[in-house]
Amino acid sequence: MIQIFNLSNVISIKDFKKTDINYILDEANELEDVAKSLKFCDELKGKILGMMFFEPSTRTRLSFETAMKRLGGSCVGFAGTNTSSLSKGENIADTSKMLEAYADVLVIRHQLEGAARFIADIVDVPVINAGDGAGQHPTQTLLDLYTIRKEFGDIKDINIALVGDLKYGRTVHSLAHALGMFNIKMSFVAPEELKMPNEVLHDLRKNNIQFNETNNLRDVIDDVDVLYVTRIQKERFPDEEEYSKIKGAYLINKELIEGKDLIVMHPLPRIDEIAYDVDNTIYNKYFEQAFYGVPVRMAILNNLISW
């Protein structure tokens, strides 16, 4: 395969060019039948993915593991510090260097922003950021873009509303930057306490990307093609009382969206922001979105790991 993907690590969506994104999405489309077990692929047979999950994860961790195994590779690693020598006081640098010796690529989720880039600087194998605190989640963004492209045929001429926790939500930080590359019109819907960070807004303004901010979902719901809903993240709040005041600020239910021409996306897990009566409607795309993490991460692994 001719290598035209230009990144040696996947740390931030800001490191991507539009051509890199389109290349990964194109390859994910080619690999989708393998992800569904309709075709067989052993492209990465004999290769090992090292998984370092310091924070809880279901979809991201399992989809990376599935992606690697669908490509014929295998996985080692840990989920939670209590199952590793970190519980004995080992530092993250030593843990990373140890796992580097066992694996051909590392995927890391950590509660501190910048942890993935730090590890990438000290190891000699590719590193993939699976979420660093309230910072970035680039592979989630790629599968979000893939979902949009599958639904609309292309990533252009659509309006998207990002709803909920825009302050601490790493998925929306990455996604807003990526959507800006495609000149997508965005609405940011959040309570005052959880507005999109100024640095994200600054980058969008610098690149003349259209967006508007509101705390009222009804201001934008009639004009959007995509509702991208996020949960209010209790674990990011320093004060639980502040979390309690904002919890449940927005509820997407069938009554709210019925008759509208839109789809509902969510990086999951959901708590109480999408009612269960949306699940069996044409608007629900969040479960398909979760599946698309497998072919997208297959494409990433296939391009980062070399023989």
VOPAGU-2260 file (C-alpha; in pm, 1 decimal, decimal comma):
REM VOPAGU-2260
SITE   aa  ch    i         X         Y         Z
SITE  MET   A    0       0,0       0,0       0,0
SITE  ILE   A    1     129,6     344,6     -91,6
SITE  GLN   A    2     170,2     550,3     224,0
SITE  ILE   A    3      18,2     895,6     184,6
SITE  PHE   A    4     -95,6     949,9     543,4
SITE  ASN   A    5     151,0    1201,0     684,1
SITE  LEU   A    6     126,8    1159,4    1062,3
SITE  SER   A    7     346,3     936,1    1275,8
SITE  ASN   A    8     124,4     984,5    1584,5
SITE  VAL   A    9    -242,0    1073,6    1638,2
SITE  ILE   A   10    -241,0    1321,2    1925,9
SITE  SER   A   11    -461,7    1614,7    1825,8
SITE  ILE   A   12    -695,8    1680,3    1536,8
SITE  LYS   A   13    -502,4    2006,1    1497,6
SITE  ASP   A   14    -212,1    1799,5    1363,6
SITE  PHE   A   15    -428,5    1681,3    1072,7
SITE  LYS   A   16    -466,0    1839,1     733,9
SITE  LYS   A   17    -794,8    1805,1     551,1
SITE  THR   A   18    -626,3    1559,0     313,6
SITE  ASP   A   19    -522,3    1340,0     609,0
SITE  ILE   A   20    -879,8    1331,5     735,4
SITE  ASN   A   21   -1024,4    1242,6     396,5
SITE  TYR   A   22    -763,4     971,5     349,5
SITE  ILE   A   23    -855,8     802,8     680,4
SITE  LEU   A   24   -1228,6     829,7     605,2
SITE  ASP   A   25   -1178,6     680,4     257,7
SITE  GLU   A   26    -981,4     389,4     397,9
SITE  ALA   A   27   -1237,4     336,0     675,1
SITE  ASN   A   28   -1499,7     299,6     405,4
SITE  GLU   A   29   -1285,2      34,6     235,8
SITE  LEU   A   30   -1246,1    -152,0     565,7
SITE  GLU   A   31   -1609,3    -137,4     675,4
SITE  ASP   A   32   -1689,7    -487,9     544,9
SITE  VAL   A   33   -1393,4    -622,5     743,0
SITE  ALA   A   34   -1525,2    -443,2    1051,7
SITE  LYS   A   35   -1861,4    -616,8     996,1
SITE  SER   A   36   -1690,9    -956,9     957,9
SITE  LEU   A   37   -1804,4    -979,4     594,9
SITE  LYS   A   38   -1443,7    -990,2     473,1
SITE  PHE   A   39   -1120,3   -1119,3     622,5
SITE  CYS   A   40    -800,3    -916,6     667,9
SITE  ASP   A   41    -469,8   -1009,8     832,3
SITE  GLU   A   42    -279,1    -695,0     736,3
SITE  LEU   A   43    -146,9    -656,7    1093,0
SITE  LYS   A   44     -93,1   -1023,2    1176,3
SITE  GLY   A   45     195,4   -1048,8    1422,7
SITE  LYS   A   46     160,2    -686,0    1537,0
SITE  ILE   A   47      61,7    -584,1    1892,2
SITE  LEU   A   48    -137,7    -286,2    2016,8
SITE  GLY   A   49     -40,8    -164,0    2365,2
SITE  MET   A   50    -341,9     -22,6    2549,6
SITE  MET   A   51    -292,1     221,9    2838,5
SITE  PHE   A   52    -629,4     326,6    2978,2
SITE  PHE   A   53    -586,6     529,8    3294,7
SITE  GLU   A   54    -950,7     648,2    3275,9
SITE  PRO   A   55   -1267,0     438,9    3236,1
SITE  SER   A   56   -1364,9     359,0    2877,1
SITE  THR   A   57   -1605,0     124,2    2705,0
SITE  ARG   A   58   -1652,6     216,7    2337,0
SITE  THR   A   59   -1307,0     360,9    2271,4
SITE  ARG   A   60   -1116,6      78,5    2438,8
SITE  LEU   A   61   -1325,9    -204,6    2296,7
SITE  SER   A   62   -1338,4     -56,9    1946,6
SITE  PHE   A   63    -958,2     -21,8    1938,8
SITE  GLU   A   64    -925,7    -381,4    2054,1
SITE  THR   A   65   -1180,2    -495,9    1794,4
SITE  ALA   A   66   -1010,5    -291,5    1521,5
SITE  MET   A   67    -671,9    -447,2    1594,5
SITE  LYS   A   68    -810,8    -800,0    1602,8
SITE  ARG   A   69   -1012,1    -749,6    1281,5
SITE  LEU   A   70    -680,4    -663,8    1114,8
SITE  GLY   A   71    -521,2    -984,2    1244,7
SITE  GLY   A   72    -321,7    -825,5    1528,6
SITE  SER   A   73    -343,6    -865,4    1904,4
SITE  CYS   A   74    -354,7    -646,0    2214,2
SITE  VAL   A   75    -187,1    -615,5    2552,7
SITE  GLY   A   76    -230,8    -355,0    2822,2
SITE  PHE   A   77    -440,8    -243,8    3115,6
SITE  ALA   A   78    -763,3     -64,8    3198,1
SITE  GLY   A   79    -734,3     122,1    3526,9
SITE  THR   A   80    -428,6     199,7    3735,8
SITE  ASN   A   81    -521,5     -59,5    3998,0
SITE  THR   A   82    -436,2    -339,7    3752,5
SITE  SER   A   83     -85,8    -211,5    3677,0
SITE  SER   A   84     234,0    -120,7    3862,9
SITE  LEU   A   85     110,5     239,0    3871,7
SITE  SER   A   86     -72,3     129,1    4186,4
SITE  LYS   A   87     272,2      58,4    4333,9
SITE  GLY   A   88     396,6     407,4    4252,3
SITE  GLU   A   89     551,9     355,4    3908,5
SITE  ASN   A   90     547,1     676,7    3704,2
SITE  ILE   A   91     376,5     715,1    3368,3
SITE  ALA   A   92     706,4     750,7    3180,7
SITE  ASP   A   93     839,4     417,2    3306,2
SITE  THR   A   94     507,1     245,7    3234,1
SITE  SER   A   95     512,5     381,7    2879,4
SITE  LYS   A   96     871,2     275,1    2814,8
SITE  MET   A   97     790,9     -71,8    2946,6
SITE  LEU   A   98     486,6    -111,8    2720,7
SITE  GLU   A   99     681,5      27,4    2424,9
SITE  ALA   A  100     907,7    -279,2    2452,8
SITE  TYR   A  101     607,9    -509,5    2412,6
SITE  ALA   A  102     400,1    -334,2    2144,7
SITE  ASP   A  103     417,2    -180,6    1796,8
SITE  VAL   A  104     180,9     109,4    1874,4
SITE  LEU   A  105      41,4     258,4    2197,0
SITE  VAL   A  106    -306,3     395,1    2258,6
SITE  ILE   A  107    -353,1     601,9    2574,4
SITE  ARG   A  108    -640,5     756,8    2765,0
SITE  HIS   A  109    -544,9     976,3    3059,0
SITE  GLN   A  110    -712,1    1230,7    3283,5
SITE  LEU   A  111    -443,4    1495,3    3224,4
SITE  GLU   A  112    -431,3    1712,7    2914,7
SITE  GLY   A  113    -105,0    1668,3    2730,1
SITE  ALA   A  114     -34,3    1316,2    2860,5
SITE  ALA   A  115     -46,9    1155,8    2515,5
SITE  ARG   A  116     191,5    1408,8    2363,5
SITE  PHE   A  117     429,5    1364,0    2656,3
SITE  ILE   A  118     436,4     989,6    2596,3
SITE  ALA   A  119     481,6    1035,5    2221,6
SITE  ASP   A  120     794,3    1239,7    2295,6
SITE  ILE   A  121     959,9     965,6    2501,1
SITE  VAL   A  122     878,1     645,8    2308,8
SITE  ASP   A  123     982,3     529,4    1962,6
SITE  VAL   A  124     655,1     367,8    1855,4
SITE  PRO   A  125     344,3     551,5    1728,3
SITE  VAL   A  126     109,8     690,3    1995,3
SITE  ILE   A  127    -266,2     740,5    1964,0
SITE  ASN   A  128    -452,2     975,0    2197,3
SITE  ALA   A  129    -775,3     809,7    2311,5
SITE  GLY   A  130    -875,1    1114,9    2516,5
SITE  ASP   A  131    -671,1    1337,7    2748,4
SITE  GLY   A  132    -874,1    1506,8    3018,5
SITE  ALA   A  133   -1078,6    1792,6    2877,6
SITE  GLY   A  134    -831,3    1832,3    2591,2
SITE  GLN   A  135    -856,8    1632,1    2268,2
SITE  HIS   A  136   -1013,5    1310,6    2138,5
SITE  PRO   A  137    -901,6    1294,1    1773,6
SITE  THR   A  138   -1018,1     941,7    1687,0
SITE  GLN   A  139   -1367,5    1022,3    1815,4
SITE  THR   A  140   -1371,0    1323,3    1585,9
SITE  LEU   A  141   -1273,0    1109,5    1287,9
SITE  LEU   A  142   -1554,6     863,5    1352,0
SITE  ASP   A  143   -1795,1    1157,0    1399,4
SITE  LEU   A  144   -1693,9    1294,8    1060,3
SITE  TYR   A  145   -1728,2     948,9     909,9
SITE  THR   A  146   -2083,1     925,0    1049,6
SITE  ILE   A  147   -2173,5    1261,9     899,2
SITE  ARG   A  148   -2029,4    1162,3     562,2
SITE  LYS   A  149   -2220,3     832,8     566,6
SITE  GLU   A  150   -2545,3    1016,3     640,1
SITE  PHE   A  151   -2509,8    1311,0     403,7
SITE  GLY   A  152   -2273,4    1175,8     136,6
SITE  ASP   A  153   -2019,4    1450,5     204,9
SITE  ILE   A  154   -1905,6    1686,6     477,6
SITE  LYS   A  155   -2032,4    2014,3     338,2
SITE  ASP   A  156   -2337,7    2240,7     330,2
SITE  ILE   A  157   -2471,5    2123,3     665,5
SITE  ASN   A  158   -2550,5    2299,1     993,3
SITE  ILE   A  159   -2456,7    2130,8    1318,2
SITE  ALA   A  160   -2543,6    2218,7    1677,2
SITE  LEU   A  161   -2305,1    2105,8    1951,5
SITE  VAL   A  162   -2514,5    2076,4    2266,4
SITE  GLY   A  163   -2434,9    2034,2    2635,6
SITE  ASP   A  164   -2096,2    2037,6    2803,6
SITE  LEU   A  165   -1879,4    2237,9    2565,5
SITE  LYS   A  166   -1631,7    2349,6    2832,5
SITE  TYR   A  167   -1503,6    2012,4    2950,4
SITE  GLY   A  168   -1611,6    1801,9    2651,5
SITE  ARG   A  169   -1293,9    1698,3    2468,3
SITE  THR   A  170   -1500,2    1546,9    2186,4
SITE  VAL   A  171   -1652,7    1882,9    2092,2
SITE  HIS   A  172   -1318,3    2065,6    2116,1
SITE  SER   A  173   -1170,5    1832,1    1856,2
SITE  LEU   A  174   -1486,5    1822,5    1646,4
SITE  ALA   A  175   -1527,0    2200,9    1626,4
SITE  HIS   A  176   -1174,2    2236,4    1493,0
SITE  ALA   A  177   -1226,5    1963,2    1234,5
SITE  LEU   A  178   -1563,3    2096,9    1119,2
SITE  GLY   A  179   -1394,2    2432,4    1071,5
SITE  MET   A  180   -1162,3    2270,4     814,1
SITE  PHE   A  181   -1472,1    2176,3     614,9
SITE  ASN   A  182   -1628,0    2522,3     661,1
SITE  ILE   A  183   -1932,6    2381,1     839,4
SITE  LYS   A  184   -2171,9    2625,0    1006,7
SITE  MET   A  185   -2188,1    2556,0    1381,8
SITE  SER   A  186   -2411,3    2651,2    1672,1
SITE  PHE   A  187   -2284,1    2608,5    2028,0
SITE  VAL   A  188   -2566,3    2542,1    2273,5
SITE  ALA   A  189   -2461,6    2540,5    2639,0
SITE  PRO   A  190   -2536,7    2700,3    2975,6
SITE  GLU   A  191   -2313,9    2995,9    3058,5
SITE  GLU   A  192   -2101,8    2781,9    3292,2
SITE  LEU   A  193   -2022,0    2529,5    3016,4
SITE  LYS   A  194   -1964,9    2751,3    2711,9
SITE  MET   A  195   -1710,8    2657,4    2446,0
SITE  PRO   A  196   -1361,6    2763,8    2564,2
SITE  ASN   A  197   -1227,9    3093,8    2432,2
SITE  GLU   A  198    -926,8    2929,2    2268,8
SITE  VAL   A  199   -1156,8    2720,1    2047,1
SITE  LEU   A  200   -1361,7    3027,0    1954,3
SITE  HIS   A  201   -1043,2    3222,3    1883,1
SITE  ASP   A  202    -921,5    2957,4    1638,5
SITE  LEU   A  203   -1257,2    2956,1    1457,0
SITE  ARG   A  204   -1266,0    3334,9    1429,8
SITE  LYS   A  205    -906,9    3339,6    1304,7
SITE  ASN   A  206   -1010,4    3106,8    1021,8
SITE  ASN   A  207   -1335,6    3294,3     948,3
SITE  ILE   A  208   -1553,5    2996,2    1043,0
SITE  GLN   A  209   -1921,7    3073,5    1101,1
SITE  PHE   A  210   -2066,2    2996,4    1443,7
SITE  ASN   A  211   -2315,1    3131,0    1692,8
SITE  GLU   A  212   -2365,4    3077,0    2066,1
SITE  THR   A  213   -2686,0    3038,5    2262,6
SITE  ASN   A  214   -2813,4    2875,6    2580,8
SITE  ASN   A  215   -3152,5    2796,9    2424,9
SITE  LEU   A  216   -3175,4    2489,6    2204,2
SITE  ARG   A  217   -3503,6    2608,3    2050,9
SITE  ASP   A  218   -3317,1    2903,4    1896,4
SITE  VAL   A  219   -3143,5    2670,3    1651,6
SITE  ILE   A  220   -3325,1    2337,7    1636,9
SITE  ASP   A  221   -3535,5    2424,2    1329,7
SITE  ASP   A  222   -3226,8    2510,7    1124,1
SITE  VAL   A  223   -2982,1    2228,6    1199,9
SITE  ASP   A  224   -2909,4    1904,1    1018,2
SITE  VAL   A  225   -2719,8    1746,9    1308,6
SITE  LEU   A  226   -2775,4    1763,7    1683,3
SITE  TYR   A  227   -2448,5    1655,6    1843,0
SITE  VAL   A  228   -2541,4    1601,5    2206,6
SITE  THR   A  229   -2295,3    1558,8    2494,8
SITE  ARG   A  230   -2348,7    1464,6    2857,1
SITE  ILE   A  231   -2275,1    1697,4    3146,3
SITE  GLN   A  232   -1955,4    1540,5    3279,2
SITE  LYS   A  233   -1974,2    1504,3    3654,6
SITE  GLU   A  234   -1614,5    1379,7    3676,7
SITE  ARG   A  235   -1475,9    1706,3    3533,2
SITE  PHE   A  236   -1647,7    1932,6    3788,2
SITE  PRO   A  237   -1437,0    2044,9    4086,4
SITE  ASP   A  238   -1758,8    2121,8    4275,4
SITE  GLU   A  239   -2039,4    1862,0    4280,2
SITE  GLU   A  240   -2294,0    2128,2    4374,9
SITE  GLU   A  241   -2220,3    2314,2    4050,3
SITE  TYR   A  242   -2274,8    1991,4    3859,5
SITE  SER   A  243   -2613,4    1936,3    4028,5
SITE  LYS   A  244   -2734,0    2282,9    3921,9
SITE  ILE   A  245   -2659,6    2217,7    3554,6
SITE  LYS   A  246   -2736,2    1845,0    3526,5
SITE  GLY   A  247   -3022,6    1781,5    3285,5
SITE  ALA   A  248   -3001,1    2129,4    3131,2
SITE  TYR   A  249   -3100,3    1990,6    2791,2
SITE  LEU   A  250   -3317,2    1689,6    2715,8
SITE  ILE   A  251   -3358,7    1560,4    2362,4
SITE  ASN   A  252   -3680,7    1362,2    2335,3
SITE  LYS   A  253   -3904,6    1242,4    2055,0
SITE  GLU   A  254   -4155,3    1523,8    2102,3
SITE  LEU   A  255   -3884,1    1789,1    2062,9
SITE  ILE   A  256   -3746,9    1659,2    1731,0
SITE  GLU   A  257   -4044,6    1486,1    1568,1
SITE  GLY   A  258   -4112,2    1619,2    1218,0
SITE  LYS   A  259   -3773,4    1788,8    1192,4
SITE  ASP   A  260   -3516,4    1706,9     926,0
SITE  LEU   A  261   -3216,1    1619,1    1140,5
SITE  ILE   A  262   -3014,1    1339,1    1294,2
SITE  VAL   A  263   -2904,1    1298,0    1656,2
SITE  MET   A  264   -2544,5    1205,1    1737,1
SITE  HIS   A  265   -2378,4    1145,6    2073,3
SITE  PRO   A  266   -2026,2    1022,7    2162,2
SITE  LEU   A  267   -2178,2     818,8    2449,0
SITE  PRO   A  268   -2222,0     728,0    2725,9
SITE  ARG   A  269   -2549,0     911,9    2769,2
SITE  ILE   A  270   -2696,0     976,5    3111,4
SITE  ASP   A  271   -3019,4    1176,0    3091,4
SITE  GLU   A  272   -2968,2    1405,4    2792,0
SITE  ILE   A  273   -3133,0    1182,1    2527,2
SITE  ALA   A  274   -3461,7    1014,8    2616,0
SITE  TYR   A  275   -3501,1     646,5    2535,8
SITE  ASP   A  276   -3797,9     724,4    2311,5
SITE  VAL   A  277   -3549,2     857,5    2053,1
SITE  ASP   A  278   -3375,2     519,3    2023,1
SITE  ASN   A  279   -3626,0     361,4    1785,8
SITE  THR   A  280   -3668,6     663,0    1559,6
SITE  ILE   A  281   -3509,2     763,1    1230,0
SITE  TYR   A  282   -3326,4    1041,2    1413,8
SITE  ASN   A  283   -3106,0     810,3    1620,5
SITE  LYS   A  284   -2757,8     769,3    1472,5
SITE  TYR   A  285   -2556,6     734,6    1796,1
SITE  PHE   A  286   -2539,8     355,3    1796,2
SITE  GLU   A  287   -2425,7     345,7    1432,0
SITE  GLN   A  288   -2179,6     619,9    1523,9
SITE  ALA   A  289   -2033,9     393,8    1794,8
SITE  PHE   A  290   -1987,8     109,6    1543,4
SITE  TYR   A  291   -1809,5     340,8    1297,9
SITE  GLY   A  292   -1532,1     368,5    1554,8
SITE  VAL   A  293   -1415,3      23,2    1444,2
SITE  PRO   A  294   -1344,9      87,1    1072,1
SITE  VAL   A  295   -1206,9     435,2    1146,0
SITE  ARG   A  296    -966,7     302,6    1407,9
SITE  MET   A  297    -876,3      15,8    1175,6
SITE  ALA   A  298    -776,2     274,3     915,4
SITE  ILE   A  299    -565,3     462,1    1171,5
SITE  LEU   A  300    -387,6     150,6    1295,4
SITE  ASN   A  301    -327,8      27,7     942,5
SITE  ASN   A  302    -148,3     350,9     856,4
SITE  LEU   A  303      52,2     403,1    1175,7
SITE  ILE   A  304     193,5      51,9    1203,3
SITE  SER   A  305     467,0     -36,5     958,4
SITE  TRP   A  306     661,2    -355,5     888,4
